[in-house]
Every structure is written in C-alpha cells, then in structure tokens.
Amino acid sequence: MSGRPVAVIGVGQTRYRTRRDDVSIAGLVREAALRALEDAGLTFADIDAVVLGKAPDLFEGVIMPDLYLADALGARGKPLLRVHTAGSVGGSTAIVGASHIASGAFERVLVVAWEKQSESNATWALTVAHPMSTSLVVGAGGYFAPFIRAYIERAGAPGHIGHIVAAKDRRNALRNPYAHLRIPDITPETVAGSPMLWEPIRYLETCPSSDGACAVVLGGETAARAARGAPAWVRGTAMRSEPISFAGRDAVNPRAGRDCAADVYHQAGIANPRREIDVAEVYVPFSWYEPMWLENLGFTDEGEGWKLTEAGATAFDGDTPWNPSGGVLSANPIGASGLIRFAEAAQQVRGAAGEHQIDGARVALGHAYGAGSQFFAMWIVGADRP
C-alpha cells in the first residue's frame, strides 16, 4: 500500500448460527461493532468514518440497508460508505476502509460486514433474471460444480481430495468458538458418505447458510500506538475483477485472481508465498476450491494444488496452514465471509486467534472472491510495521 501505514487495531465477531432470531439486522451489526471497539479500547465517539459491506440487497430484500443502519453503527453525522462486490464484498470493504486511513483522510475507521440469511433466500435472489446477467437457477453450488469437474479432469486429481479439505476445515472449526458448523469426529469417510448435491460436490463439502457479522477497527500509526492490543500492519491490498464471460476466459484459474495475488505479493515484498506466508485465510465455499486456489494464488504450480492438500501441507500443523478458523466451510454469512477471512488473518499475526492460533505466525494472507469467480480482494498483514 502507498500512503500512511495502516493497522488493524480491533476485531469483533458475532457467533455464526443458522438463525439469530434474538437480534434484528441492526442488532447483529452493532454486536460485532461493539466487540471490535472493545478490542481496540475505543467507543463510537472515537471513530471518524464507517465503511459497511453487504452482499446483494435481494438476499434480505432490504434495499440500501446502510441508510437505516447508521444509528446502530454510531455513524450519525459521520461519513458512511457502503461497498458491494458480490461474495468478495467483505474483503473489498476492508480494503476501502484501509484506503481511507492510508490517504490521510481519517485516523480511525470502523469496517463492518454482515448477512442475515435466515431472513432471506439467496438461491431465489440469484435466480432473478436481470438484464445482461446470468440467472443461477441451480444456486451457487450448481454454478461452480462444472468448474470443479473441469479442474479435476485438468489436474488429474483423485476424487477424495475434496473430502480431505472438508474434514480438515471442520476439525479446525472445533477450535473456533464463533464457527457455525461444529462436527465432532468428522473424517474424510464421513464426508464421502454424505449425499451428493451437485456432482462432485457432496453435502458436507458445502458451506452453510449463516447469520452473522464481523467488524474491524483500522487506524493509522498514532491510533496503533494507542491501541489496547498488538496491531496487525497492512503490508499490501489488492482488488481485481473480470467479466463473467469473454473469449478465452479460464473460470478454473481466473486471470483476475492471479493478477490480484501478484499485486498484493509485490506490495508486501513476497516472492514465494508458500514459504513466506505463515498462515492463510482463503475463501473456500466448496471444498475443491482449496486446491484450485492453491494454484491460482501461486502457492504451487498449476495442476499441483491437490497434491499439497493430500500431503497435509494445508493442515493445522502443515507447513502452509489454510483456514485454521474453519473457513467459509464452517461459517458463511455471505456479506461478511470475506471480512472474516481478513479479520482472522489479522488475529493470527496479532497472536489473538485463541485455540486456532498458528504458533509463530508473523505474516498472513486474507482472501475473498465473489460472483462467478470474477471479483477478488486480498490483503497481506504482518506483525511488524512495514
């Protein structure tokens, strides 16, 4: 990143559940925001601006929710900006917030993202036909399944790789008190025995539908020095997008993802991500996207991602741990899922990830993608000031 140094100085999450009937949408976002402020040792009065992220309005049927959430987020009379980049929105929201700090416009920015899927029907929302857009009548899983089949054929990957990822991330979730799905004693064999939904995606290889919110407080150097806990310094941010269809588009290994990764690595001075990144929180809503993104993000050569997974490299005790929080496979409030990845990466380098802390984590990657593998957002955070 150019401009002033930026740090994550507070993180707050709700617990992710199928239904949060005990709170309204406003109550949900406020819960995460208050926890982030408490972590930073701040109040709403200390915040200069608020950036709010949300997936499509049709997911809840509440149009322009940012307007009515201003009071709940302490944003009355302050700059409030809403961000939307489909499923990658949580990551994009964090990057927009960081840009406000880096520019010198503000010293402390509150970033919040959320989803209340229990009050929505995401499959229906994706099915509504808009002009010049694709209608996902089969839902997200049905849309991505052909890409996964193409990857398996292209890479020559054995069918059990997705089972390994699903079992690994669900075991990791048992260490995370915020995780939605907590399945004791899950094994790859358990996953293999679950019903087939969209070939080759089985029931236990899919993300849940979750209610929840995540918030982070970002600050400049002065705010970081005054913060209650250790900061996570933002060493690089990048966003990229590409059309859903064009001649020669590779939806299995999207150009936008490769370019986004290359940009953020360049900013952070990373030449070998597998060796130089201690832990990664990557948007994996269907288990097969771990080996696919291992290749897209440059952790290994094309066609080799599944081999890293099979060898245990991405396990909690592997040499390149992915999703020690349990990831999107264990909690998926869509609008917040990307911000959760960014926040969890920050917690790792702050040494604040609790039972799912990776020992010695100093550099971490947060990753989000959205729509038809079109929108990408990433950041690299570190324990040391850049």
C-alpha positions in Angstrom: 0.0 0.0 0.0 1.1 3.6 -0.6 0.5 6.4 1.8 0.4 6.3 5.6 0.8 3.0 7.5 -2.4 1.2 8.3 -3.1 -1.2 11.1 -5.9 -3.5 12.3 -6.3 -2.4 16.0 -9.6 -4.2 16.8 -11.6 -7.2 15.7 -15.1 -8.2 16.6 -17.3 -11.1 15.5 -20.7 -12.5 16.4 -21.2 -16.2 16.7 -22.4 -17.6 13.4 -25.6 -19.6 13.5 -28.4 -20.8 11.2 -30.8 -18.3 12.8 -30.2 -15.3 15.0 -33.8 -14.6 16.0 -32.7 -12.8 19.1 -31.5 -9.7 17.2 -32.5 -7.6 14.3 -30.1 -6.8 11.4 -29.2 -3.6 13.3 -28.6 -5.5 16.5 -26.4 -8.0 14.6 -24.1 -5.4 13.1 -24.0 -3.5 16.4 -22.9 -6.6 18.3 -19.9 -7.1 16.1 -19.0 -3.4 16.0 -19.1 -3.1 19.8 -16.8 -6.1 20.2 -14.3 -4.6 17.7 -14.4 -1.3 19.6 -13.9 -3.0 22.9 -10.9 -4.9 21.5 -9.4 -1.6 20.3 -10.2 0.2 23.6 -12.4 2.7 21.8 -16.0 3.9 21.6 -18.1 5.0 18.7 -17.2 8.6 19.5 -13.5 7.8 18.6 -14.5 6.6 15.1 -14.0 9.1 12.2 -15.9 7.1 9.5 -17.7 3.9 8.9 -17.5 1.6 5.9 -20.3 -1.1 5.6 -20.1 -4.1 3.3 -23.1 -6.1 2.1 -23.9 -8.7 -0.5 -26.8 -8.1 -2.9 -29.8 -6.3 -1.3 -32.1 -9.0 -2.7 -30.6 -11.5 -0.2 -32.7 -10.0 2.5 -35.0 -7.8 0.5 -33.8 -4.7 2.3 -32.9 -2.0 -0.1 -29.9 0.3 0.8 -29.6 -1.1 4.3 -26.7 1.2 5.0 -29.1 4.1 5.4 -31.1 2.7 8.3 -28.0 1.1 10.0 -26.3 4.4 10.5 -27.6 4.8 14.1 -26.7 1.3 15.1 -23.1 1.8 13.9 -22.6 5.2 15.5 -22.4 6.8 12.1 -24.9 9.7 12.6 -23.2 12.8 11.3 -20.1 10.9 10.1 -19.1 9.7 6.6 -20.7 6.3 5.9 -19.9 4.4 2.7 -21.5 1.1 1.5 -19.4 -1.4 -0.6 -20.7 -4.2 -2.7 -18.6 -6.6 -4.8 -20.8 -9.8 -4.5 -19.3 -12.5 -2.3 -15.9 -10.8 -2.1 -17.5 -7.7 -0.5 -16.1 -8.4 3.0 -12.6 -8.2 1.7 -13.3 -5.2 -0.5 -14.9 -3.4 2.4 -11.7 -3.8 4.5 -9.6 -2.5 1.6 -11.8 0.6 1.1 -11.5 1.2 4.9 -7.7 0.8 4.7 -7.5 3.3 1.8 -9.3 5.9 3.9 -6.5 5.6 6.5 -3.7 5.4 4.0 -4.9 8.6 2.3 -4.7 10.6 5.5 -8.4 11.4 5.4 -9.2 9.6 8.7 -7.3 8.3 11.7 -9.8 5.6 12.8 -12.3 3.8 10.6 -14.8 1.2 11.6 -15.4 -1.6 8.9 -18.5 -3.8 9.2 -19.9 -6.6 7.1 -22.9 -8.8 7.7 -25.5 -11.3 6.4 -28.8 -12.5 7.9 -29.6 -15.4 5.6 -32.4 -16.7 7.9 -34.4 -13.7 6.7 -33.6 -14.3 3.1 -33.4 -16.8 0.2 -30.1 -16.4 -1.5 -30.9 -19.1 -4.1 -34.1 -17.2 -5.1 -32.2 -13.9 -5.2 -29.6 -15.4 -7.6 -32.4 -16.8 -9.7 -34.0 -13.5 -10.5 -33.1 -12.7 -14.1 -31.6 -9.2 -14.5 -30.8 -7.7 -17.9 -27.4 -8.8 -19.2 -26.7 -11.1 -16.3 -26.7 -14.9 -15.6 -29.6 -16.4 -13.6 -28.3 -19.1 -11.2 -31.4 -21.3 -11.1 -29.3 -24.1 -9.7 -27.8 -22.0 -6.9 -24.1 -21.3 -6.3 -23.1 -24.9 -6.0 -24.7 -25.8 -9.3 -22.9 -22.9 -10.9 -19.4 -23.8 -9.6 -19.7 -27.6 -10.0 -18.7 -27.6 -13.7 -15.6 -25.6 -12.9 -14.7 -28.1 -10.2 -15.2 -31.0 -12.6 -13.0 -29.2 -15.2 -10.3 -28.8 -12.5 -10.4 -32.5 -11.6 -10.1 -33.5 -15.2 -7.4 -30.9 -16.0 -5.3 -31.7 -12.9 -5.9 -35.5 -12.8 -7.0 -35.1 -9.2 -8.4 -38.1 -7.3 -12.0 -37.8 -6.0 -11.2 -37.9 -2.3 -9.3 -34.5 -2.2 -12.5 -32.6 -1.5 -13.3 -34.9 1.4 -9.9 -34.2 2.9 -10.5 -30.4 2.8 -14.0 -30.6 4.2 -12.9 -32.8 7.1 -9.8 -30.6 7.8 -11.7 -27.3 7.9 -14.5 -28.8 10.1 -11.9 -30.1 12.5 -10.3 -26.7 12.6 -13.7 -25.2 13.4 -13.9 -27.1 16.6 -11.1 -24.8 17.9 -13.1 -21.7 16.9 -15.9 -20.6 19.3 -17.5 -18.4 16.6 -17.9 -21.2 14.0 -21.3 -22.2 12.8 -20.7 -25.9 12.0 -19.1 -27.9 14.7 -19.0 -31.6 13.8 -17.0 -33.7 16.3 -15.1 -36.7 14.9 -15.6 -35.8 11.3 -13.4 -37.7 8.9 -13.0 -37.8 5.1 -15.0 -41.0 5.1 -17.9 -39.2 6.8 -17.8 -36.6 4.1 -17.7 -39.2 1.4 -20.8 -40.8 2.8 -22.9 -37.7 2.7 -25.5 -37.1 -0.1 -24.4 -35.9 -3.5 -25.8 -32.4 -4.2 -24.1 -31.2 -7.4 -21.6 -33.8 -8.7 -18.9 -33.9 -7.4 -19.9 -31.7 -4.5 -21.4 -33.6 -1.6 -23.4 -32.2 1.3 -20.5 -32.0 3.7 -18.3 -30.3 1.1 -20.5 -27.2 1.0 -20.7 -24.1 3.1 -23.7 -23.5 5.4 -26.1 -20.5 5.3 -25.3 -18.4 8.3 -26.4 -15.3 10.2 -23.6 -13.2 11.5 -21.5 -10.1 11.3 -17.8 -9.1 11.5 -16.1 -5.8 12.3 -12.6 -4.5 12.3 -11.2 -1.1 13.5 -8.5 0.3 11.3 -6.1 3.0 12.4 -3.1 5.0 11.4 0.2 4.9 13.3 -1.0 7.2 16.1 -4.1 5.0 16.6 -2.0 1.9 16.5 0.4 3.1 19.2 -2.5 4.0 21.5 -4.5 0.7 20.8 -5.1 -1.7 23.6 -3.6 -4.8 21.9 -1.0 -5.6 19.3 -1.7 -4.2 15.8 -1.7 -6.2 12.6 0.0 -4.0 10.0 -1.4 -4.0 6.5 1.5 -4.7 4.1 -0.5 -4.8 0.9 -4.0 -4.7 -0.5 -5.3 -5.5 -4.0 -8.7 -5.9 -5.8 -9.3 -7.2 -9.3 -12.3 -8.2 -11.4 -13.1 -9.6 -14.8 -16.3 -10.2 -16.8 -18.3 -13.3 -16.2 -17.7 -14.4 -19.8 -15.2 -13.4 -22.5 -13.3 -15.3 -25.2 -10.6 -17.5 -23.6 -11.8 -16.9 -20.0 -10.4 -19.5 -17.6 -13.0 -19.8 -14.8 -11.0 -22.6 -13.2 -7.9 -20.5 -12.8 -9.1 -16.9 -13.3 -6.8 -14.2 -14.5 -8.2 -11.7 -12.1 -7.2 -13.9 -9.1 -3.7 -14.4 -10.4 -3.2 -10.7 -11.1 -4.6 -9.7 -7.7 -2.3 -12.1 -5.9 0.7 -10.9 -7.9 -0.1 -7.3 -7.0 -0.5 -7.9 -3.3 2.6 -10.0 -3.1 4.6 -7.3 -4.9 3.4 -4.7 -2.4 4.3 -6.9 0.6 7.7 -8.0 -0.9 6.7 -11.7 -1.1 8.5 -13.8 -3.7 7.4 -17.3 -2.5 4.0 -17.2 -0.9 4.2 -20.8 0.4 7.5 -20.2 2.2 6.9 -16.6 3.3 3.2 -16.6 4.3 2.8 -18.3 7.7 -1.0 -18.8 7.5 -3.8 -18.1 5.0 -7.5 -17.5 5.4 -8.9 -18.2 2.0 -12.4 -18.1 0.7 -13.3 -21.8 0.1 -17.1 -22.2 0.0 -16.8 -25.6 -1.6 -14.0 -28.0 -0.6 -12.5 -28.3 -4.1 -11.7 -24.6 -4.1 -8.7 -25.2 -1.8 -6.6 -27.0 -4.4 -7.9 -24.7 -7.1 -6.9 -21.5 -5.1 -3.6 -23.0 -4.1 -2.7 -22.8 -7.8 -4.5 -19.5 -8.5 -2.7 -17.8 -5.6 0.7 -19.1 -6.6 1.3 -21.4 -3.7 2.2 -24.2 -6.2 2.3 -24.8 -9.9 -0.9 -25.4 -12.0 -2.1 -29.0 -11.6 -0.3 -29.5 -8.3 -2.7 -28.0 -5.7 -4.4 -31.2 -4.9 -1.1 -32.8 -4.1 -0.4 -30.2 -1.4 -3.8 -30.9 0.2 -3.3 -34.6 0.0 0.2 -34.3 1.6 -1.3 -32.4 4.6 0.6 -29.1 3.8 -2.6 -27.1 4.4 -3.5 -28.8 7.7 -3.3 -27.0 11.0 0.1 -28.5 11.7 1.2 -28.3 8.0 3.9 -26.1 6.5 1.3 -23.7 5.0 -1.9 -23.8 7.2 -5.0 -22.7 5.4 -8.2 -21.7 7.2 -7.3 -22.6 10.8 -10.6 -20.9 11.8 -12.6 -23.4 9.9 -13.1 -21.1 7.0 -16.2 -20.5 4.9 -17.0 -24.2 5.0 -17.7 -23.8 8.7 -19.4 -20.3 8.7 -20.8 -18.4 5.8 -22.7 -15.2 6.4 -22.1 -14.2 2.7 -21.7 -10.5 3.0 -19.3 -10.9 6.0 -17.4 -14.1 4.9 -14.6 -12.1 3.1 -14.1 -9.8 6.1 -13.9 -12.7 8.4 -11.0 -14.1 6.3 -9.3 -10.7 6.6 -10.0 -10.4 10.3 -8.9 -13.9 11.1 -5.6 -13.3 9.2 -5.1 -10.2 11.3 -5.8 -12.1 14.5 -3.2 -14.6 13.6 -0.4 -12.0 13.4 -1.7 -10.2 16.5 -1.4 -13.5 18.4 -5.1 -13.2 19.3 -6.6 -16.2 17.5 -7.1 -18.3 20.6 -7.2 -22.0 20.3 -6.8 -21.8 16.5 -3.6 -19.7 16.7 -0.8 -20.9 14.5 2.4 -20.7 16.5 4.9 -18.1 15.3 2.5 -16.6 12.7 4.1 -13.3 11.6 2.7 -12.9 8.0 -0.8 -13.8 6.9 -3.0 -13.7 3.8 -6.7 -12.8 3.8 -8.6 -13.7 0.6 -12.1 -13.3 -0.8 -13.8 -13.9 -4.1 -17.2 -13.4 -5.4 -19.8 -13.8 -8.2 -18.8 -16.2 -11.0 -15.1 -16.2 -9.8 -15.0 -12.7 -11.0 -14.2 -10.4 -8.1 -11.1 -10.8 -5.9 -9.9 -9.0 -2.8 -6.8 -9.8 -0.8 -4.5 -8.3 1.8 -1.3 -9.3 3.5 -0.9 -8.4 7.1 2.1 -8.7 9.4 3.2 -8.4 12.9 5.9 -5.9 12.1 5.4 -2.4 10.9 6.2 -2.1 7.2 
